[in-house]
Amino acid sequence: MNYENYDSLAGARELDAADPLNMFREKFVFPKEKNGHQCLYFAGHSLGLMPKQTTDYLQQELDEWAEHGVEGHFEARHPWIKYHENITESFSRLVGAKPEEVVAMNTLTVNLHLMLVSFYRPTKTKYKILIENNTFPSDKYAVDSQARFHGFDAKDAIVELKPREGEMTVRPEDIQAQIDELGDSLALVMLGNCNYLSGQCFDMEAITKAGHKYGAFVGFNLAHGAGNLELKLHDWNVDFAVWCSYKYINSGPGGLAGAFVHTQHLGQKDIPRFEGWWGTNKQTRFQMEPDFDPIPTVEAWQLSNPPILAFAGLRSSISLFDEAGMDRIIAKRNKITGYLEWLLKKRCSDFVSIQTPEFSESYQARGGMLCIRVKTDARKLYTELKKRNIILDFREPDILRMTPVPLYNNYEDVYRLVEAIEEVSHV
């Protein structure tokens, strides 16, 4: 899109007037005014804002608890015994999966470990795990510990993607080349489909095909993808995926996570798996049988009964995605992030550079977040913006991360953010 006619506050408001998702902004609670400044919130990649209706969803379950006690498992308006099933259809639409392939449960790294138990099956010669070069620390800790658990030296077993000299992101052809180089020694490809630091997104379908060529399992951490990217996990033949819900999905701090296992791996009673009673046959669960009888869906990976208050927050937030539709969310994501990129390049190129890949027609090269490298004093810029009640992220030594979230950020927010960066940088 050509943004030349929108380089003004009036232009930003014109874009807002034409935005089909603009009404969703009023459905969220923004942090309070500070230092005489209304909040500009661009940290949805870290923690999403609270939907106003979440208070009612939580209160409903507190009322059910008060009224029914333990019988709320069966007599609540949304019976607790199957409360997680309220999320299934929504999650399947969100990540492009069949309902039997997705489940809401646990937290992100717990789910990652559960998946690694099933899909990291190393041998003496096939034991390598390919991960990102600047992956989120929790993912690195998880794969390192899994390698050690199986008796391997993590420094040998874990291989990081290699960007070219002086580059922050990894070129798609270099990912393919690295998979080819590892060849039959590759047991698992485990990437964050949208890198938490650079904002680079990977071609999941191409990577899955490349890994499967060598008999490796391929899984993804969708922490920065679910609710942000168009996903087709089933069609792309991904083996497994995990994601959190407190970033783009806005379920609340520490909110519940999700997991995906492709249908080709379901219904296998002998698959390596850690097991708990909530994953056993629903019809016989309360007969307390001594032997595990797995549910023939991804629900077999469940361990414990659902935490209802956390689920209430997720049920509230996911309903807004159902209402808005991912097609409209993605369309606005492309447009509003493009507007932010254009304004930064036009107004701030002397003191910041964008590290996140540019928009691509061939595949999703990025989501909503932009990673900005500051050429002067990044911490000072971050501190001055925070004084103006502008919330984004700083990462040592010179990185700022900022995300205009389609459901609650508008174009005026973006214009005011860039205006503030420009003003502060000239002080």
N, C-alpha and C positions, 0 to 999 in steps of 0.2 A: 504494500500500500504506500502511496505517496502522502507524506505527512506535512508537506510544505505549507499548507493552508492552516495548520493547527499548531504553529509555534507561538502560542499565546494562551493565556488563561481562558479567553473567550473560545479559542479553538478547542481546547480540552473539554470545555463544557458542551460544545457542539457535539463532540464525540460521545460524551456521556448521554446526551439527549437521544442519540440514535442507538444506544446500547440496549439490546433486548434483555440483558441480564441485570440492568441497573437497579431494578427493584429489589434484588437479593441483598444489596448492601444494607438495607434497613432491617434485615433479619439477623444481624450480628451486633454484638456488643464491642465497641472500641474502647481501649484504655482511656482513662480520664485526661482532661486537660491538665497540662503542667507548664509552669513558667509562662503562663499566658498563651500557650500554643496548643491547638488541637492536635491530637495524635495522628501522625502519618505512619501507618503500620505496614512494614515491608518484610516481616520475618515469618511469613506463613510457611516457609520451607523448614522452619524450626518448631514453631507451635502455632497452629491455626487459631483464629479468634473463636469465641464462644457464640454459637447460635442462641438467640434470645429464647427460643422455645425449649432449650435444654433444661432450663429450670423446671418447667412443667413436667417434662419427661422424668426427671429425677424425683420430683415430688410425688408423681403418680406411684412410683415403686415404693417410696417410703410410706405412702398411705396404704398400699397393698400389704406391706409388711406389718403395719400397725393393725390393720383390720383382720388379716388372716393368719399371721404367724407362719408356721411351717406349711400350712395348707395353701399358702400363696404359690407353692410349686405347681399346684393343680387348679386353684380357684381364682388366681389373679386374672385380670382382663387379658394380659399377655402372660400366660402361665410360665413360671420360671423354668420348669422342667425342660422346655424346648425354646427358651428365649433366644438362644443363638440362631435359631432357624429364621427369626425375623430379619436377619441380616443377609442370609444366603443368596437370595435372588438379586439383591442390590450389589453385593460383592461380585457375583458372576457377571453382571453387566459392566461393572467398574473395570474389571481386569480381562474381560473377554474370555470367559470360561463357562463350562457347563456347571449347573448348580451342584452336582455331586463332586466337583473338583475343588470347591472352595469352602473354607470354614473360618469363622472368627473365633480366636482363642488366644490365650496367653499374651505375652509381649514379644517384641520383635526378635531379640537374640535368643530367647527360649525357643521360638519356632525355628530359627535358623539351626540351632543345635539339633532339634528333633529331625529336621530334614537331612542334616549331614549324617546322622546316624543311619538313615536309610539310603542315602545317595553318595556317600563317600565310602567306597568299598575297595580300598587299596590292596594291591598285591606287591610282591617284591620288585616287579618291573613297571607296574602301572600304579603310580602313587602321587603324581604331581597334581597340584591345584593351581589353576590360573586365576589371579585376582587383579584388581586395579592397582595402579602404582601409588595412588593417593587415596586409598579406600578409607572409609570411616573406621576409626580404631577398633570399635567393637567387632566388626567383621574380621579384621586381622587377628584379633585375639581369639575369635571363635575358630577360624581355620587353623591357626597355629596350634591351639590346644587339641583339636581333632587329630592333626598330624602326629603330635606327641603321644596322644592316647593310643594310636595305632603303632607306636614304636618307631616313628620316623623323626629325623631331625627337621624341624620346621624350616630352618634356613635352606635346606635342600629341597624339601617337598613343596614349599610355597613359592610360586613364581609370580612376579609382578609384571604387569604390562609395562612396556618401555616406550615412553614418548621420545620423540627425536630431540636432539640437543637444542636447548633453548625453548622448547615447547612444553606447554602445560597439559595439553590434551593429546590423545593417542589417535593417530590416523586410522580409519577403518581398514585400509590395506595392510597396515602394520599389525593389527590384531589378527587378521587371517594368517599372516606370515608367522606370527609367534605361535599360533595353534599348530600350524604345519611343522614348525621346528620342534615342538614338544612331541608331536606325533603320538605313537602308541604308549608313551610314558604318561600321557595325560589321563588322569582319572576323573577330574571334575573341573568344569569352568564355573566359577561363582563370582558374578559381577553385580555391582549396583547398577541397575539399568540406567539410572541418571546419577552421575557422580555428585556426591554431596558438596564438594568443594568447587569444582570447575563448572558444574552444570552441564557437562557433556553427557549426551545420551548415546547409547550404543544400539546398533542395528541388531535387535534381539533375534530376529528370524535368521539372519545370516550367520550370527555367532552360534546359534543352536545347531544349524546344519553343519557348520565347520567342526564343532565339538563332537557331534554324533558320527561324523565321518571316521573318527578314530576310536569309537566305542566309549567315549566319555559321557558322563551325565552333565547336563547343563542346567544351572539354576540361577535365579536372579533375586537380589534384594531390591524390592520396589518401594523402599522407604520414601524416595523422592520421585517415584513414578505413579503410584496409585493416587488417583484424584488429580493428577497433573498431566499425564500422558494418555494417548490412545494406546490401549493394550489389547492384544489378541493371543493370550497365552495358549489357549487350546490349539488354535489354528497354526501357531508358530511351533507347536510340538515341544514347548519347554517342559522339562521334566518336573521342576518344582519352582516355587517362588514363595517369598514371604514379604510382608509389608507391615508398617505401623499405620495408625489411623489418627495420630494427634497432629500431624503436619497439615497436609493439604485437605485431609478429610475432617479435621476440626472436631474430633471426638472428646478432647480434653487432655490435660497433661497426664502422660503415662497411659494413655488410652489403649484399649485392646488392639491386638494385631490380627493379621490374616495370614492364611496359608493356602497354597494351591499345590495339588498333585495331579498330574495328567492322568486321564482315564486308563492309559496303558499300564499304569502301576497300581491301580485300585483293585481291591478284591483278592490280593495276594496274601494269604495267611502266613507265608514263610518269609515275607520281606523283612529285613532287619528294621526293628522299630522299638522305641521305648513306649511302654503301654501303661494306661491307667483306666480306671473303671468307666469313665465317661466315653471311652472309645469302644466299649463292648456293646454287643447286641442290645438295642433299645428295648426289645420285647422281654428280654430275660435279665436286664440290668439289676432289677431289684430282687431277683431270686438269689443274688449274691453267690453265683456259681464260682468255683475255684479256678476255672480255666477261662482264659480270655477268648472271646468270640468276636472278632473284629467286625465293626460296621463296614459294609461293602462300599464305603465312600471315603473321602478324605477325613470324615469325622472319626475314623479309626485312630487318627493321630491325636485326638483329644485326650487329656489326662484327667481333668477335674471338672466338677460341675461349674456352670458359668457364674462369674461375678456380676450380679444383676445391675448394680448401680453403675458400674463401668459400661455395661451393655446398654443401659438407658441413654447415656451420652452418645454412644455410637449410633443407636437407632435414631436419635434425633438428627444427628448431622448427616447420616447417609440418606435420610429422606429428602434433604435439600438437593443432593446430587440426582436423585430420582426425578425430582421436580424440574431441575434445570436441564438435565441431559448432558452427557459428556460431549456430544457433538457441538453443542453451543458453548460449553465451557472451553473446549479446545480452540474453537474459532476465536473466542475473545482472548484466550491466552496468547495466541499467535499475534493478534492485533495489538494488545496492550503492551506486551513485552517488546514488540517491534517498535512501538511508540517510545518506550523508555530507551531502547537502544539508539534510535534515531536522535532523540534529544541529547543524550549523553555524547554522541559523536559530534553533533553540531555545536554544542555549548561547552563541553568539558574535555575535549580531546587533548588539550594541552597538559592536563594534569591527571587524567585517568585513561586507562585502556581496558577494553572489554576482552576477557579471556574465554568466555563461553563461545562455542561455535555459533556461526551465523545460521539463520533459518535455512533449511534444506527442503526441496520439493521431493527428493528421492526417499528420505526416511526422517524420523524425528531426531534431528541432531541436538535438540535442546528442549527443555520444558519452559516453565515460566520464570525460572531464576536466572539472573545474570551475575556473573562473578567479575568484579571490577578490581583491577590492580591500580593502586594509587601511586603516582610518580613522586609525590612529595611526602608529607607526614600522614600516613594512613590513620594512625591512632588519634592524632589531633583532629582530623576530619571527622572520624567517628564520634569523638567526644563532643565536638561542637554541634554535630547533628543531633546527638542525644539531648543536649541542652534545649534544642528546639522541639523536643518530644517526637523526634523521628527515629523509629525503631527499625534497625536492620542488624546485620551481623558483621563483626570484625574478626579476622583470622590473621594471626601473625604470619609474616611480618608486615604485609602490605595489601591484604585482600579485604574487600567489602563484598558481602553477598546481599542481594536485594531481590524481592519477588513481588510483583503486582499480581495478587491472587484474583482470578476472574470473578469469584462469587462476592467479594466484598471490597476490593480495591476499584477505584475508578480512574479515569484519565486525568481528572483534576489532581488527584493524589500524585500521580506520576509527574505532572508538570511542576507541582510545588516541590517535590523531592529534588528534581534536577535543578530547579531554580535555587534551592537551598544549597545544594552541592556547589553550584557555581559561585554563589555569594560567599560561602564560607571559605572556599579555596582562594578567593581573592583578598581575604582579610590578612 
